[in-house]
Amino acid sequence: MQTIEVTVRSNTRRRGVAAYLSIVFGLAWLLWGVALVSTGGRAAGVALIPGMFAPAIAAVVVRRWVTREGFADAGLRPRPRQAWRTYLAALLLAPAITASIIVLAAITGVADAQLQFRSGPAGPLLALLVAIAFTPVLWGEEFGWRGYLQRRLYPGRPLRGAVMTGIIWAVWHYPVILLTGLNYPEHRMVGLALFTLFAVLMSIILGWLQQRAGSSWAPSLAHSGINYFAEPVLAAVFPGASAVILGVGGVLAIPAFAIVAVWVTATGRLGRRNDTTSQTGGRRDGSHRAVAAVPFVGDR
């Protein structure tokens, strides 16, 4: 009897993952296609934002109507009091990565940093405030990728789940990179390889933040920092420089992301529970409909 129940739950989890991937790719690519057609192929920035909410929409649809597991483990609550250290780490990730790129560029002689910002010394602080303000936009991605998919691809194997999610996440971005030059305008094919590596490393780091905070808002903050702090600050510090080398997803950024990802993995911070509840099922309200609920342990 127990074997039958485990098999049923495993099949339901697979059905949920398949439905999630179908929705997230179909909806995002449709929205991005509409944006590209309506702008004559010049879609960027605000025009692409609707597609960024496809992961959250897919996660809601799957949780509510496909697997009917509910939202007990969804990480909807920010939990800032319990996880303030994690939020601080998420906030400081982008400035730390940015600083490491600037230092590495100076050491290697790749480029000279111009540390004078148009908005004055307050420029980086303003960029950080913008990143905080745009966190809800990146929640549209993180509620789906980290809050749903990453923990369900390989239950009990969080590193494998992070790597595979990173690859899928990168492929999801491929049309935008190829058609608009997102992040790599001059070297789009090289950008595909770099972005895939970047996405895998980020999935490990963001997965740790989600696990640590018990909320999708922590990885959303870190993700927003990368997009809205690191990218504009690096563009200001290295004007006209190749994004392949000096961008936030460029060659000089990979070592910093790799160090953090290796530290997270080597110290077991990614978690060894992807989780037991994903195989045993059961909602916190006692219902047996939650066949893939994976409660986070929070800030420990």
C-alpha positions in Angstrom: 0.0 0.0 0.0 2.8 2.4 0.9 4.6 1.6 -2.4 1.4 2.5 -4.3 1.0 5.8 -2.5 4.7 6.8 -3.1 4.2 5.9 -6.8 1.0 8.0 -7.1 2.7 11.0 -5.4 5.8 10.7 -7.7 3.6 10.6 -10.8 1.7 13.6 -9.5 4.9 15.5 -8.9 6.1 14.7 -12.5 2.7 15.8 -13.9 3.1 19.1 -12.0 6.6 19.7 -13.3 5.5 18.9 -16.8 2.6 21.3 -16.5 4.8 24.0 -15.0 7.3 23.8 -17.8 4.7 23.9 -20.5 3.0 27.0 -19.0 6.2 28.9 -18.2 7.7 28.4 -21.6 4.6 28.8 -23.6 3.3 31.9 -21.8 6.6 33.7 -21.5 7.6 33.1 -25.1 4.2 34.2 -26.3 4.3 37.4 -24.3 7.9 38.1 -25.4 6.9 37.4 -29.0 4.1 39.9 -28.8 6.4 42.5 -27.4 9.0 41.9 -30.1 6.4 42.1 -32.9 4.7 45.2 -31.5 8.0 47.0 -31.1 9.5 45.9 -34.4 12.0 43.6 -32.7 13.3 46.2 -30.4 11.6 45.1 -27.2 13.6 45.6 -24.1 13.1 46.7 -20.5 9.5 47.3 -19.6 8.1 45.6 -22.7 9.6 42.3 -21.5 8.4 42.5 -17.9 5.0 40.7 -18.4 6.9 37.6 -19.5 8.9 37.6 -16.3 5.7 36.8 -14.3 5.1 33.6 -16.3 7.0 31.4 -13.7 4.8 32.7 -10.8 1.6 32.3 -12.9 2.7 28.7 -13.8 3.4 27.9 -10.2 0.0 29.2 -9.1 -1.9 27.3 -11.8 -0.1 24.0 -11.0 -0.4 24.3 -7.2 -4.1 25.2 -7.4 -5.5 23.2 -10.3 -3.0 20.5 -11.5 -1.5 18.9 -8.4 -3.9 20.7 -5.9 -1.1 20.7 -3.3 -1.9 24.2 -2.2 0.4 26.9 -1.0 1.5 25.8 2.5 5.2 25.4 1.3 5.1 28.2 -1.2 7.2 30.8 0.7 4.6 33.6 0.2 5.4 35.3 3.5 8.5 37.4 3.6 9.4 36.5 7.2 11.9 39.4 7.6 12.1 39.1 11.4 13.0 35.4 11.4 15.3 35.6 8.3 16.8 39.1 8.5 20.4 37.8 8.2 19.4 36.0 5.0 17.8 39.2 3.6 21.0 41.1 4.4 23.1 38.5 2.5 20.6 38.8 -0.4 20.9 42.6 -0.4 24.7 42.5 -0.3 25.2 39.8 -2.9 25.1 42.2 -5.9 27.4 44.9 -4.4 29.9 42.2 -3.4 29.9 40.6 -6.9 30.2 44.1 -8.5 33.2 45.0 -6.3 34.9 41.7 -7.1 34.5 42.4 -10.8 36.0 45.9 -10.4 38.9 44.5 -8.4 39.6 41.6 -10.8 39.5 44.0 -13.8 42.1 46.2 -12.1 44.3 43.2 -11.2 44.2 41.7 -14.7 44.4 45.1 -16.4 41.4 44.4 -18.5 39.9 47.8 -18.0 40.2 50.9 -15.9 37.3 51.7 -13.6 35.7 55.1 -13.8 34.3 55.6 -10.3 32.5 58.8 -11.0 28.8 58.5 -11.4 26.4 60.9 -13.1 24.4 61.1 -10.0 27.4 61.6 -7.8 28.7 59.5 -5.0 25.1 58.5 -4.1 24.9 56.7 -7.5 25.4 53.1 -6.1 23.1 53.8 -3.2 20.3 55.0 -5.6 20.9 51.8 -7.7 20.5 49.7 -4.5 17.2 51.4 -3.7 16.0 50.8 -7.2 16.9 47.1 -6.8 14.9 46.9 -3.6 11.9 48.6 -5.2 12.0 46.2 -8.2 12.1 43.1 -6.0 8.4 42.3 -6.7 9.2 42.1 -10.4 11.8 39.4 -9.8 9.4 37.7 -7.5 7.5 36.9 -10.6 10.4 34.6 -11.6 11.6 33.4 -8.2 8.2 32.2 -6.9 8.2 29.8 -9.9 11.9 28.8 -10.3 13.0 28.5 -6.8 9.7 28.4 -5.0 8.3 25.5 -7.1 10.5 23.9 -9.8 13.9 23.7 -8.2 12.7 21.7 -5.2 10.7 19.2 -7.3 13.0 18.2 -10.1 15.1 15.8 -8.0 13.6 15.4 -4.5 16.4 14.8 -2.0 19.1 16.0 -4.4 19.1 19.8 -4.1 22.4 20.3 -6.0 21.2 18.3 -9.0 17.9 20.2 -8.8 19.7 23.5 -8.8 21.9 22.6 -11.7 19.0 21.3 -13.9 16.9 24.3 -12.9 19.7 26.6 -13.9 20.0 25.0 -17.3 16.2 25.2 -17.9 16.1 28.8 -16.6 18.9 29.7 -19.1 17.1 28.0 -22.0 14.0 30.0 -21.1 16.0 33.2 -21.7 17.6 32.0 -25.0 15.0 33.6 -27.4 15.4 37.0 -25.7 19.2 36.8 -25.7 19.3 35.8 -29.4 16.6 38.2 -30.6 17.4 41.3 -28.5 21.0 40.7 -27.4 20.0 40.8 -23.7 23.2 41.1 -21.6 25.3 40.2 -24.6 24.4 42.5 -27.5 27.6 42.0 -29.5 28.3 38.3 -28.9 25.0 36.5 -28.6 26.1 33.0 -29.2 28.9 33.3 -26.7 26.4 34.8 -24.4 24.3 31.7 -24.5 27.1 29.6 -23.0 28.1 32.3 -20.4 24.5 32.8 -19.4 23.9 29.1 -18.9 26.9 28.9 -16.5 25.8 32.0 -14.8 22.2 30.6 -14.4 23.5 27.4 -12.9 25.7 29.2 -10.3 22.8 31.6 -9.5 20.4 28.7 -9.0 22.7 27.3 -6.4 23.0 30.6 -4.6 19.3 31.6 -4.9 18.2 28.1 -3.9 20.2 28.5 -0.7 18.6 31.9 0.0 15.1 30.4 -0.5 15.9 27.5 1.7 17.5 29.7 4.4 14.7 32.3 4.5 11.8 29.9 3.9 10.5 32.5 1.5 10.7 33.4 -2.2 11.2 37.0 -1.3 14.9 36.5 -0.3 16.1 35.2 -3.7 13.9 37.8 -5.4 15.8 40.5 -3.6 19.2 39.0 -4.6 18.0 38.6 -8.2 16.8 42.1 -8.3 20.1 43.3 -7.0 21.9 41.5 -9.9 19.6 43.1 -12.5 19.1 46.6 -11.2 22.2 47.2 -9.1 25.1 45.2 -10.6 24.2 45.7 -14.3 23.8 49.6 -14.2 26.7 50.1 -11.9 29.1 48.0 -14.0 27.9 49.8 -17.1 28.7 53.2 -15.4 32.1 52.0 -14.1 33.2 50.4 -17.4 31.4 52.5 -20.1 31.5 51.0 -23.5 33.2 47.8 -22.2 32.2 44.4 -23.5 29.5 42.8 -21.5 31.0 39.4 -22.3 34.0 40.3 -20.1 32.8 42.9 -17.7 29.0 42.3 -17.5 27.3 40.8 -14.5 27.1 37.6 -16.5 30.5 38.0 -18.1 33.8 36.2 -17.8 35.1 38.2 -14.8 31.8 37.7 -12.9 31.9 33.9 -13.1 34.7 33.4 -10.5 32.9 35.4 -7.8 29.6 33.5 -8.4 31.5 30.2 -8.5 33.2 30.9 -5.1 29.8 31.6 -3.4 28.2 28.6 -5.1 31.0 26.3 -4.1 30.9 27.6 -0.5 27.1 27.0 -0.4 27.5 23.5 -1.7 30.6 22.4 0.2 29.1 23.6 3.5 25.8 21.8 3.0 23.9 25.1 3.0 21.9 24.2 -0.1 20.1 21.6 2.1 19.8 17.9 1.9 16.0 17.9 2.1 14.3 18.7 -1.1 12.2 17.5 0.9 10.9 14.5 2.8 7.4 15.8 2.5 7.7 15.8 -1.3 7.7 12.1 -1.1 5.4 11.4 1.9 2.9 14.1 1.0 0.4 15.8 3.3 -0.6 19.4 3.8 -0.1 21.3 7.0 -3.9 21.4 7.3 -4.0 17.6 7.3 -5.3 17.1 3.8 -3.8 14.4 1.7 -4.2 16.4 -1.5 -0.7 17.9 -1.0 1.4 15.3 -2.8 4.4 17.5 -3.3 4.5 19.9 -0.4 8.0 20.7 0.7 8.0 22.9 3.8 11.1 25.0 4.4 12.8 24.8 7.7 13.4 28.6 7.8 16.3 30.5 9.2 18.5 28.0 11.0 
